[in-house]
Amino acid sequence: MVDYQGKNVVIIGLGVTGLSCVQFFIERGAVPRVMDTRATPPGVDKLPENVQCHSGSLNNAWLQEADLIVASPGIALATPQLQEAAQNGIEIVGDIELFCREADAPIVAITGSNGKSTVTSLVGEMASAAGISVGVGGNIGTPALSLLNSGHALYVLELSSFQLETTSSLKAAAATVLNISEDHMDRYPLGLSQYRGAKLKIYHGAQNCIVNMQDALTLPENQSADECIGFGVNSGKYCFDTKNRALVVNGKTLLDVNEMRLTGQHNYLNALAALALADAVNIPRPACIEVLKTYAGLAHRFELVLFNNGVRWINDSKATNVGSTEAALNGLHVDGSVYLLLGGDGKSADFSSLKQYIAADNYHLYCFGRDGKSLAALAPEKSVLTDTMEQSLRQIAPQLKAGDMVLLSPACASLDQFKNFEQRGAIFAQLAKELG
């Protein structure tokens, strides 16, 4: 336990996570100051009266006189005011680092460009099904600090690269990087290697490292694949056997994938990663198998929102980067045409790797939003460019025939036209029901 009494603590960023940080310090005898670059930050009305709040900008005077800065994942460490504070010897952490210093139970830690919410939820469900008191949170759902002091026997955390940048005390019982592909390149000017470096921090001090045998970038920097626990397609200790379409562990068939509600090769790999993590922290296998048979997946992640007149409408709005859309398209078999909706804010990503997936004659691209033009340029002869997703859908609807699929898997963030990816997915589902 760290003693924070009398410390000059500054928290950057309000919202649910910021409020959890405020509560954390008050319980430990330190009254923090809070700042947020938004003029009216969410949660400002919930601050205790004795907590000072500066909004609309960063208060550099507060930052430079702090003993400790707790930075929101949304603010880059490269921000000049934070660079100045770091040069002045002021410690900068995030809420995950505060959590790790206090955690009183083993931690399962999960990151990756794609699939981390699904795997985090799966491991949490497996623990619950086995009767284990589990706290699930981090980058998904509940802020990590709100999980403390609740009598949990296990913590399962989804962690973003931004959160890992400010975390040094994780020492997870089991940790995984599920995959690495370009994302948030606007935040990582040095490119993929800088992004990967942040992700790989999840392995520091970990007792068990779970790696993707199909993605060498997921390997820890100072360990070989032999020292890790691997999952993969037709390879690894935890293996998806494509011939027999089964999940296999140590050469023994565990589950026919037809018994699972999750579908798609990317989800079978997610299931294997979850199994490996669960085994590493001794969650009983029968509970894990039962969850794999019943778990239906997360909203907005390759979610069937309508099947009508032989047409499937799939909401994969959570595909906010290129790698996620690749995962959705990899191995996708559709008898009719695929009407693929792409668009939004690409976060400076390179879209060219999508070309191999959309080359088939039955693919038709409908591109919209800030980077719609760049996406349409991938295959101009089969692309339609519109301003909005709704315009695209209204053009697609009259052409649909039985066997077709309408797939929203945008490869981009949503913030250019929507509040978040959830709103984008909800509007897609609403339009599907209207037009389908």
C-alpha positions as CSV (number, residue, x, y, z in Angstrom):
1,M,0.0,0.0,0.0
2,V,1.4,3.4,-1.0
3,D,1.0,6.3,1.4
4,Y,-0.6,9.3,-0.5
5,Q,-1.4,11.4,2.5
6,G,-0.4,15.0,2.1
7,K,0.7,14.4,-1.6
8,N,-0.1,17.1,-4.2
9,V,-2.0,14.9,-6.7
10,V,-3.3,16.2,-10.0
11,I,-5.7,14.2,-12.1
12,I,-6.1,14.9,-15.8
13,G,-9.4,13.9,-17.2
14,L,-12.8,13.5,-15.6
15,G,-15.6,11.1,-16.6
16,V,-16.2,7.8,-14.9
17,T,-12.5,6.9,-14.7
18,G,-11.4,10.3,-13.4
19,L,-14.1,10.2,-10.7
20,S,-12.9,6.7,-9.6
21,C,-9.4,8.3,-9.2
22,V,-10.8,11.1,-7.1
23,Q,-12.6,8.7,-4.9
24,F,-9.4,6.5,-4.6
25,F,-7.3,9.4,-3.3
26,I,-9.9,10.9,-1.0
27,E,-10.2,7.4,0.7
28,R,-6.4,7.5,1.2
29,G,-6.3,11.0,2.8
30,A,-5.2,13.0,-0.2
31,V,-7.5,15.7,-1.8
32,P,-6.5,15.8,-5.5
33,R,-7.0,18.6,-8.0
34,V,-8.7,17.8,-11.3
35,M,-8.3,19.3,-14.8
36,D,-10.0,18.5,-18.1
37,T,-9.4,20.1,-21.5
38,R,-13.2,19.9,-22.2
39,A,-15.2,23.0,-21.2
40,T,-17.9,21.0,-19.5
41,P,-16.3,17.6,-18.6
42,P,-18.7,14.7,-17.8
43,G,-18.9,14.1,-14.1
44,V,-18.0,17.6,-13.0
45,D,-21.3,17.8,-11.1
46,K,-20.3,14.7,-9.1
47,L,-17.0,16.1,-7.7
48,P,-16.9,16.7,-3.9
49,E,-17.0,20.4,-3.0
50,N,-13.4,20.4,-1.7
51,V,-11.9,19.2,-5.0
52,Q,-10.7,22.0,-7.2
53,C,-11.4,21.6,-10.9
54,H,-9.9,23.5,-13.9
55,S,-11.7,22.9,-17.2
56,G,-11.2,24.0,-20.8
57,S,-7.4,23.6,-20.9
58,L,-4.4,22.1,-19.1
59,N,-3.3,24.1,-16.0
60,N,0.4,24.0,-16.4
61,A,1.1,25.7,-13.0
62,W,-0.8,22.9,-11.2
63,L,1.1,20.2,-13.2
64,Q,4.6,21.6,-12.5
65,E,4.0,21.8,-8.8
66,A,2.5,18.3,-8.5
67,D,4.0,15.4,-6.6
68,L,2.1,12.9,-8.7
69,I,0.1,13.3,-12.0
70,V,-2.6,10.8,-12.9
71,A,-3.1,11.1,-16.6
72,S,-6.2,9.9,-18.5
73,P,-5.3,7.4,-21.3
74,G,-6.8,10.0,-23.7
75,I,-3.9,12.4,-23.2
76,A,-0.6,11.6,-24.9
77,L,2.6,11.5,-22.8
78,A,4.2,13.5,-25.6
79,T,2.0,16.5,-24.7
80,P,4.5,19.4,-24.0
81,Q,3.2,20.1,-20.5
82,L,3.6,16.4,-19.5
83,Q,7.0,16.3,-21.1
84,E,8.0,19.3,-19.0
85,A,6.7,17.7,-15.8
86,A,8.6,14.4,-16.6
87,Q,11.8,16.4,-17.1
88,N,11.2,18.0,-13.7
89,G,11.1,14.6,-12.1
90,I,7.3,14.5,-11.5
91,E,5.9,11.0,-11.6
92,I,3.2,10.4,-14.2
93,V,0.9,7.3,-13.9
94,G,-2.5,6.2,-15.0
95,D,-5.4,4.6,-13.0
96,I,-4.2,1.1,-14.0
97,E,-0.8,1.7,-12.3
98,L,-2.6,2.9,-9.1
99,F,-4.7,-0.3,-9.3
100,C,-1.8,-2.6,-9.7
101,R,0.0,-1.2,-6.6
102,E,-3.1,-2.1,-4.5
103,A,-4.5,-5.2,-6.2
104,D,-5.0,-8.0,-3.6
105,A,-5.7,-10.9,-6.1
106,P,-4.2,-12.3,-9.3
107,I,-4.6,-10.3,-12.5
108,V,-5.4,-11.6,-15.9
109,A,-4.4,-8.9,-18.4
110,I,-5.5,-8.7,-22.0
111,T,-4.5,-6.4,-24.8
112,G,-4.3,-6.5,-28.6
113,S,-5.5,-4.5,-31.6
114,N,-8.7,-6.6,-31.9
115,G,-10.7,-9.1,-29.8
116,K,-9.7,-7.9,-26.4
117,S,-13.2,-7.1,-25.2
118,T,-14.5,-10.5,-26.3
119,V,-11.6,-12.3,-24.6
120,T,-11.9,-10.2,-21.4
121,S,-15.6,-10.9,-21.3
122,L,-15.1,-14.6,-21.9
123,V,-12.5,-15.1,-19.1
124,G,-14.8,-13.1,-16.8
125,E,-17.8,-15.4,-17.7
126,M,-15.6,-18.5,-17.2
127,A,-14.6,-17.4,-13.7
128,S,-18.2,-16.5,-12.8
129,A,-19.5,-19.8,-14.1
130,A,-16.9,-21.6,-11.8
131,G,-18.2,-19.7,-8.8
132,I,-15.1,-17.5,-8.5
133,S,-15.7,-13.9,-7.4
134,V,-14.2,-11.9,-10.3
135,G,-13.8,-8.2,-11.0
136,V,-13.8,-7.4,-14.8
137,G,-12.9,-3.9,-16.0
138,G,-10.2,-1.6,-17.1
139,N,-10.7,-0.5,-20.7
140,I,-14.1,-2.2,-20.7
141,G,-17.0,-1.5,-18.3
142,T,-15.9,-0.7,-14.8
143,P,-12.9,1.4,-14.1
144,A,-10.2,-0.7,-12.5
145,L,-10.0,1.3,-9.2
146,S,-13.7,0.7,-8.6
147,L,-13.0,-3.1,-8.5
148,L,-10.7,-2.8,-5.4
149,N,-11.8,-3.9,-1.9
150,S,-14.8,-5.9,-3.2
151,G,-13.6,-9.3,-2.0
152,H,-12.7,-10.5,-5.5
153,A,-10.5,-13.6,-5.9
154,L,-9.5,-12.7,-9.5
155,Y,-9.3,-9.6,-11.6
156,V,-9.6,-9.7,-15.4
157,L,-8.5,-6.4,-17.1
158,E,-8.8,-5.3,-20.7
159,L,-5.9,-2.8,-21.3
160,S,-5.3,-0.4,-24.1
161,S,-1.9,0.6,-25.3
162,F,-2.6,4.1,-23.9
163,Q,-3.2,2.6,-20.4
164,L,-0.1,0.4,-20.6
165,E,2.1,3.4,-21.4
166,T,1.7,4.6,-17.8
167,T,1.8,1.2,-16.1
168,S,4.9,-0.4,-14.6
169,S,3.7,-2.6,-11.7
170,L,1.3,-5.0,-13.5
171,K,3.0,-8.4,-12.9
172,A,0.0,-10.3,-14.2
173,A,-0.6,-14.0,-13.3
174,A,-1.4,-14.4,-17.0
175,A,-1.1,-11.8,-19.9
176,T,-1.7,-11.8,-23.6
177,V,-1.3,-9.7,-26.6
178,L,-3.9,-11.2,-28.9
179,N,-2.7,-9.6,-32.2
180,I,-1.0,-6.4,-33.4
181,S,-2.0,-4.3,-36.4
182,E,-1.9,-0.6,-37.2
183,D,-4.1,1.4,-34.9
184,H,-3.9,4.9,-33.3
185,M,-1.0,5.8,-35.7
186,D,-2.0,9.4,-35.1
187,R,-0.8,8.8,-31.5
188,Y,2.4,6.9,-32.4
189,P,4.5,9.0,-34.8
190,L,7.2,6.4,-34.8
191,G,4.8,3.9,-36.3
192,L,3.9,0.3,-35.6
193,S,7.1,-0.4,-33.5
194,Q,6.2,2.3,-31.0
195,Y,2.6,1.1,-30.7
196,R,3.8,-2.5,-30.3
197,G,6.3,-1.4,-27.6
198,A,3.4,0.0,-25.5
199,K,1.4,-3.3,-26.0
200,L,4.3,-5.5,-25.0
201,K,4.5,-3.8,-21.6
202,I,1.7,-6.1,-20.5
203,Y,4.2,-9.0,-20.3
204,H,6.5,-7.3,-17.8
205,G,6.7,-9.5,-14.8
206,A,4.0,-11.8,-16.0
207,Q,3.9,-15.4,-14.8
208,N,2.4,-16.8,-18.0
209,C,2.6,-15.1,-21.4
210,I,0.0,-16.2,-23.9
211,V,1.0,-15.4,-27.6
212,N,-0.6,-15.7,-31.0
213,M,1.4,-18.2,-33.1
214,Q,0.1,-16.5,-36.3
215,D,1.4,-13.1,-35.2
216,A,5.1,-12.8,-34.4
217,L,4.6,-9.3,-33.2
218,T,2.8,-10.6,-30.1
219,L,5.9,-12.3,-28.8
220,P,7.6,-10.7,-25.8
221,E,10.9,-9.0,-26.8
222,N,13.1,-11.2,-24.6
223,Q,11.4,-14.5,-24.8
224,S,11.1,-17.2,-27.5
225,A,7.8,-18.8,-28.5
226,D,8.9,-21.9,-26.7
227,E,8.9,-20.0,-23.4
228,C,5.3,-18.8,-24.0
229,I,2.0,-20.5,-24.3
230,G,0.8,-20.4,-27.9
231,F,-2.6,-20.3,-29.6
232,G,-3.2,-20.4,-33.3
233,V,-4.7,-21.9,-36.4
234,N,-3.4,-25.5,-36.8
235,S,-0.5,-24.6,-34.5
236,G,0.2,-23.9,-30.8
237,K,-0.7,-25.7,-27.6
238,Y,-4.2,-24.2,-28.0
239,C,-5.2,-24.9,-31.6
240,F,-8.1,-24.4,-34.0
241,D,-8.0,-27.5,-36.1
242,T,-9.5,-26.3,-39.5
243,K,-9.9,-29.8,-40.9
244,N,-12.0,-31.1,-38.1
245,R,-13.3,-27.6,-37.1
246,A,-12.6,-28.1,-33.5
247,L,-10.7,-26.5,-30.6
248,V,-7.8,-28.7,-29.6
249,V,-5.6,-28.4,-26.5
250,N,-2.4,-30.4,-26.2
251,G,-3.5,-32.5,-29.2
252,K,-6.8,-33.4,-27.6
253,T,-10.1,-32.3,-29.1
254,L,-11.9,-30.2,-26.6
255,L,-14.9,-28.8,-28.5
256,D,-16.5,-28.9,-31.9
257,V,-16.9,-25.3,-33.0
258,N,-20.4,-26.1,-34.3
259,E,-21.4,-26.3,-30.6
260,M,-20.4,-22.7,-30.0
261,R,-22.6,-19.7,-30.6
262,L,-19.6,-17.6,-31.6
263,T,-18.7,-17.9,-35.3
264,G,-15.7,-17.0,-37.4
265,Q,-12.1,-18.0,-37.3
266,H,-11.2,-14.8,-35.4
267,N,-13.6,-15.8,-32.6
268,Y,-12.3,-19.4,-32.4
269,L,-8.9,-17.8,-31.8
270,N,-10.4,-15.5,-29.1
271,A,-11.9,-18.6,-27.5
272,L,-8.5,-20.4,-27.4
273,A,-6.8,-17.3,-25.9
274,A,-9.5,-17.2,-23.2
275,L,-9.1,-20.9,-22.5
276,A,-5.3,-20.5,-22.2
277,L,-5.7,-17.6,-19.8
278,A,-8.3,-19.4,-17.8
279,D,-6.1,-22.5,-17.5
280,A,-3.2,-20.4,-16.4
281,V,-5.2,-19.1,-13.3
282,N,-6.8,-22.5,-12.7
283,I,-10.4,-21.8,-13.6
284,P,-12.0,-25.3,-13.8
285,R,-12.2,-26.5,-17.4
286,P,-15.9,-27.7,-17.3
287,A,-17.0,-24.1,-16.5
288,C,-14.9,-22.8,-19.4
289,I,-16.4,-25.3,-21.9
290,E,-20.0,-24.4,-20.8
291,V,-19.3,-20.7,-21.3
292,L,-17.8,-21.4,-24.8
293,K,-21.0,-23.2,-25.7
294,T,-23.4,-20.5,-24.5
295,Y,-21.5,-17.2,-25.0
296,A,-23.1,-15.2,-27.8
297,G,-20.5,-12.4,-28.2
298,L,-20.6,-8.7,-27.6
299,A,-22.9,-6.1,-29.2
300,H,-21.4,-4.4,-32.3
301,R,-18.8,-7.2,-32.8
302,F,-19.8,-9.2,-35.9
303,E,-23.4,-9.2,-34.5
304,L,-26.3,-10.5,-36.7
305,V,-28.9,-7.7,-36.2
306,L,-31.3,-8.9,-38.9
307,F,-31.9,-12.0,-41.1
308,N,-34.8,-11.3,-43.4
309,N,-35.6,-12.4,-47.0
310,G,-32.4,-14.5,-47.0
311,V,-30.2,-11.4,-46.3
312,R,-27.9,-11.1,-43.3
313,W,-27.2,-7.7,-41.8
314,I,-24.1,-7.8,-39.7
315,N,-23.1,-5.0,-37.3
316,D,-19.3,-5.0,-36.8
317,S,-19.2,-1.4,-35.8
318,K,-16.5,-2.2,-33.2
319,A,-14.1,-2.7,-36.1
320,T,-12.5,0.7,-35.6
321,N,-9.2,-0.3,-37.2
322,V,-7.9,-2.1,-40.3
323,G,-6.9,-5.2,-38.5
324,S,-10.3,-5.7,-37.0
325,T,-12.0,-5.5,-40.5
326,E,-9.4,-7.9,-41.8
327,A,-10.4,-10.3,-39.0
328,A,-14.0,-10.1,-40.0
329,L,-13.3,-10.7,-43.7
330,N,-10.7,-13.5,-43.2
331,G,-12.3,-16.7,-44.2
332,L,-15.7,-15.1,-44.7
333,H,-17.9,-17.2,-47.0
334,V,-21.0,-15.7,-48.5
335,D,-23.1,-17.3,-51.3
336,G,-24.4,-14.0,-52.7
337,S,-22.9,-10.5,-52.7
338,V,-21.2,-8.8,-49.8
339,Y,-22.1,-5.1,-49.4
340,L,-19.2,-3.8,-47.2
341,L,-19.6,-0.5,-45.5
342,L,-16.3,1.2,-44.8
343,G,-15.6,4.7,-43.4
344,G,-15.0,7.2,-40.6
345,D,-11.8,8.4,-39.2
346,G,-8.9,6.1,-40.1
347,K,-6.5,7.6,-37.6
348,S,-3.8,7.9,-40.2
349,A,-3.8,4.1,-40.9
350,D,-2.7,2.4,-44.1
351,F,-5.8,0.8,-45.7
352,S,-3.9,-1.1,-48.5
353,S,-3.9,-4.5,-46.6
354,L,-7.6,-4.7,-47.2
355,K,-7.2,-5.1,-50.9
356,Q,-6.6,-8.9,-50.8
357,Y,-9.9,-9.4,-48.9
358,I,-12.1,-7.3,-51.2
359,A,-10.7,-8.6,-54.5
360,A,-13.4,-11.2,-55.0
361,D,-16.1,-10.4,-57.6
362,N,-18.9,-10.6,-55.1
363,Y,-17.6,-7.7,-53.0
364,H,-19.2,-4.2,-53.3
365,L,-17.8,-1.3,-51.3
366,Y,-19.8,1.6,-49.9
367,C,-17.6,4.2,-48.4
368,F,-18.5,7.2,-46.3
369,G,-17.2,9.7,-43.7
370,R,-13.8,11.5,-43.4
371,D,-11.7,8.8,-45.0
372,G,-14.3,7.5,-47.4
373,K,-12.5,8.7,-50.4
374,S,-9.2,6.9,-49.4
375,L,-11.2,3.7,-48.8
376,A,-13.0,3.9,-52.1
377,A,-9.7,4.3,-53.9
378,L,-8.8,0.7,-52.8
379,A,-11.1,-0.6,-55.6
380,P,-12.6,2.3,-57.6
381,E,-14.4,0.0,-60.0
382,K,-16.5,-1.6,-57.3
383,S,-16.8,1.3,-54.8
384,V,-19.6,3.8,-54.2
385,L,-18.7,7.0,-52.2
386,T,-21.4,8.7,-50.1
387,D,-21.3,11.3,-47.4
388,T,-23.0,9.2,-44.7
389,M,-23.6,5.6,-43.7
390,E,-27.3,6.1,-44.1
391,Q,-27.0,7.2,-47.7
392,S,-25.0,4.1,-48.4
393,L,-27.6,1.8,-46.8
394,R,-30.4,3.4,-48.7
395,Q,-28.5,2.8,-52.0
396,I,-27.7,-0.8,-51.1
397,A,-31.2,-1.9,-49.9
398,P,-33.0,-2.0,-53.3
399,Q,-30.3,-4.3,-54.8
400,L,-30.4,-7.0,-52.1
401,K,-31.2,-10.6,-53.0
402,A,-31.4,-13.8,-50.9
403,G,-27.9,-15.0,-50.0
404,D,-26.5,-11.5,-49.7
405,M,-24.8,-9.9,-46.7
406,V,-24.7,-6.3,-45.6
407,L,-21.6,-5.9,-43.4
408,L,-20.8,-2.8,-41.4
409,S,-17.1,-3.3,-40.6
410,P,-15.8,0.2,-41.1
411,A,-12.0,-0.1,-40.4
412,C,-12.2,3.4,-38.9
413,A,-13.2,5.2,-35.7
414,S,-16.6,6.7,-35.6
415,L,-16.1,10.1,-34.0
416,D,-16.2,12.1,-37.3
417,Q,-19.9,11.5,-37.6
418,F,-21.1,9.6,-34.5
419,K,-20.8,9.9,-30.7
420,N,-19.1,6.5,-30.5
421,F,-19.0,3.1,-32.3
422,E,-22.0,2.0,-30.2
423,Q,-24.1,4.8,-31.7
424,R,-22.9,4.0,-35.2
425,G,-23.9,0.3,-34.7
426,A,-27.2,1.1,-33.1
427,I,-28.1,3.4,-36.1
428,F,-27.0,0.6,-38.5
429,A,-29.2,-1.9,-36.7
430,Q,-32.2,0.6,-36.8
431,L,-31.7,1.2,-40.5
432,A,-31.4,-2.6,-41.2
433,K,-34.8,-3.1,-39.6
434,E,-36.3,-0.3,-41.6
435,L,-34.8,-1.2,-44.9
436,G,-34.5,-5.0,-44.7
